[in-house]
Amino acid sequence: MTATMPTSSMLTDVLKGFAGYLKREEGLSPGTIRQYGADCSRLANWLSEYRPQITSWSDVRTRDLRAYMDQHEPEPARNRRLRASWSKLWGYLSDVEDLTMHPGPIEIKRVKLPSRQPKYLTPGEISRLLNAVDGASPEQEKRNKAVVAFLYGTGCRIAEALSLKVENVEFEFDGTPHKIRVIGKGDKERTIFLSPTAQRVLKEWLGFRQLYIADSVIVFCHLRSQKVGQAITARSIERVVKAAGERAGLAPEKCTPHKLRHSHATALVKAGRRLEEVQEILGHESIATTRIYAHLEPERLAAAAASLPDIF
């Protein structure tokens, strides 16, 4: 008698191919690929428990996805990501696996995200955070401080910073780093001119790094152990920032690598830079994404209102 394969196995077997598809054909970042894969894997496990009659993704209907949503009650941002994850999976199953799919996630409406002001650290808080960064060794502490300062100084996404290659750093005649080329979301390349903070920290780090390793292509790499020359992980930097924030007595919700990006953008807007400039620096595809920083310009808005000629 032939053993029956568990439903979850039949559903999850395609997810490895799905991950490869997201990398090769969609050009998504490793972090996004992991998130989408985890979302779809959780759905597969849920279907095997609550919809055991479903033996193929082609059997999944919109009502099944809504039942999952109803049971888990995800917050608006997570709701939207689940819909995005499932939509990518449905596209892969239809185009690559040649399955005839029900509409599924297409029929689920996108929920509206609540309008919230971005949380950020002030320059003074950034200094406190940086002073609280540590490491398991002196060289690791120096590397961790360099990454944290670089994230704030450039506004890079964590994946962009940690995948930066030496060949993508351009230098001035005196050896000072001038600008970098990074690969952002959607596999799009952009050039970032370095702030004085980013120039200083990158120059110091590359000089220190040269004492340990000369041939690694990755800028922020391991200097010792079996991983020498390899890129460090985003999760390790997340832990570093969180721990430093706790030691510095800063609000936990402000102490993540992504909040350093918010802090960079906030400092630019407060310095009077236009939103269009900030959009280009951050690599936002739409100015609507950058408009979360518009609330930081009350003085300019007040000045604009005061400039209207008085008719009385």
HELIX and SHEET records of a PDB file:
HELIX    1   1 THR A    7  THR A   12  1                                   6    
HELIX    2   2 LEU A   15  ARG A   24  1                                  10    
HELIX    3   3 PRO A   30  TYR A   50  1                                  21    
HELIX    4   4 TRP A   57  ASP A   59  5                                   3    
HELIX    5   5 THR A   62  HIS A   72  1                                  11    
HELIX    6   6 PRO A   76  ASP A   95  1                                  20    
HELIX    7   7 GLY A  104  GLU A  107  5                                   4    
HELIX    8   8 PRO A  123  ASN A  131  1                                   9    
HELIX    9   9 PRO A  138  THR A  154  1                                  17    
HELIX   10  10 ILE A  158  LEU A  162  1                                   5    
HELIX   11  11 VAL A  166  ASN A  168  5                                   3    
HELIX   12  12 LYS A  185  ASP A  187  5                                   3    
HELIX   13  13 PRO A  196  GLN A  210  1                                  15    
HELIX   14  14 ALA A  234  ALA A  248  1                                  15    
HELIX   15  15 PRO A  252  LYS A  254  5                                   3    
HELIX   16  16 PRO A  257  LYS A  270  1                                  14    
HELIX   17  17 LEU A  275  LEU A  282  1                                   8    
HELIX   18  18 ILE A  287  THR A  290  1                                   4    
HELIX   19  19 ARG A  291  LEU A  296  5                                   6    
HELIX   20  20 PRO A  298  ALA A  306  1                                   9    
SHEET    1   A 3 VAL A 169  PHE A 171  0                                        
SHEET    2   A 3 PRO A 177  ILE A 183 -1                                        
SHEET    3   A 3 GLU A 189  PHE A 193 -1                                        
END                                                                             
